[in-house]
Amino acid sequence: MIKVENLTKYYGKRLAVDNISFNIDKGEIVGFLGPNAAGKTTTMRILAGFLLPTSGNAWVADYNILSQSLQVRRHIGYLPEAVPLYSDMTIRSYLNFAAQLRGLDKKRIRARIEEVVEICHLEEYVDVLIGKLSRGFRQRVGVAQAIIHEPEVLILDEPTIGIDPIQVAMTRQLIRELGKEHTILLSTHVLSEVSIICQRVIIINEGKIVAEDSIENLSSMIGGSRRIRLEVSNPSAKVVERLCQIEGISRVSQEGSQYILECSTGEDPREKIMESVVQNGWTLLSLESVEMSLEDIFLKLTTKKESDQ
């Protein structure tokens, strides 16, 4: 449904997107993650037809972004981070305007507006001026304009930024519902959001794709390291120092009364940890393996270069 091949974009001499390639299949909801200025928004704007790449190519719904740009835009619904709304228009009039811009048949527009208003849960506000809406409702209006022309692909750039927790939950549910009938590329800084909504993630850093897989697969692949959470009572002041002496333990960090041990080998170190607990006279309260979270994966991949310098 989305195919990107060797896509590169320069702004003057600054390289924003560096020879990236990825595929998104029909029906997938894929999280597109990266730090600020990593190349996310540039990539999304290229796919949506708002920017031309410096080199490389891409296809959306089997249409080429360079030679079939108009067809691509007909098959994409785009929600930019800054939603282009008109505060002096009602939701109904704005969606009518958006539908006409999208070339919908005039006989179809009224019915389609009613459909998207229901999908986005805007029924009670359809004749309210957009300028009087909260940011959360304005975001939903933005989603409504993105789907007004029934596109196969949705590109959503930070759809929950700056809205309150109740609206965040409602927007997440809306995206899940849209994912039943659309292919979705979702950019967000809220990593927990991706874990809840997306089947797969693409992580971009400094313009390059640094990871692309399910969260579960990335967790097992990144560094191949294992993490253990340990909690003891009556610890000495040298707990971290003593734990670091255990063979196979590469790093120990403290989180309150608990210690997170990172293992440098594939072997299970828990027996050696137990021996250390006994030898040091600590009382064991808990000992368990810890799955690597999406936040752990993201930080490991996007801060690695800094730690290596």
HELIX and SHEET records of a PDB file:
HELIX    1   1 LYS A   40  LEU A   47  1                                   8    
HELIX    2   2 SER A   69  ARG A   74  1                                   6    
HELIX    3   3 ILE A   91  LEU A  101  1                                  11    
HELIX    4   4 LYS A  106  ILE A  119  1                                  14    
HELIX    5   5 GLU A  123  TYR A  125  5                                   3    
HELIX    6   6 ILE A  130  LYS A  132  5                                   3    
HELIX    7   7 ARG A  135  ILE A  147  1                                  13    
HELIX    8   8 PRO A  165  LEU A  178  1                                  14    
HELIX    9   9 LEU A  191  ILE A  197  1                                   7    
HELIX   10  10 ILE A  215  MET A  221  1                                   7    
HELIX   11  11 VAL A  239  CYS A  244  1                                   6    
HELIX   12  12 ARG A  270  GLN A  279  1                                  10    
HELIX   13  13 LEU A  294  THR A  302  1                                   9    
HELIX   14  14 LYS A  304  ASP A  308  1                                   5    
SHEET    1   A 4 ARG A  14  ILE A  24  0                                        
SHEET    2   A 4 ILE A   2  TYR A  11 -1                                        
SHEET    3   A 4 SER A  55  VAL A  60 -1                                        
SHEET    4   A 4 TYR A  63  ASN A  64 -1                                        
SHEET    1   B 6 ILE A  76  LEU A  79  0                                        
SHEET    2   B 6 VAL A 153  ASP A 157  1                                        
SHEET    3   B 6 THR A 183  SER A 187  1                                        
SHEET    4   B 6 ILE A  29  LEU A  33  1                                        
SHEET    5   B 6 ARG A 200  ASN A 205  1                                        
SHEET    6   B 6 LYS A 208  ASP A 213 -1                                        
SHEET    1   C 4 ILE A 249  GLU A 255  0                                        
SHEET    2   C 4 GLN A 258  CYS A 263 -1                                        
SHEET    3   C 4 ARG A 226  SER A 233 -1                                        
SHEET    4   C 4 THR A 283  VAL A 290 -1                                        
END                                                                             
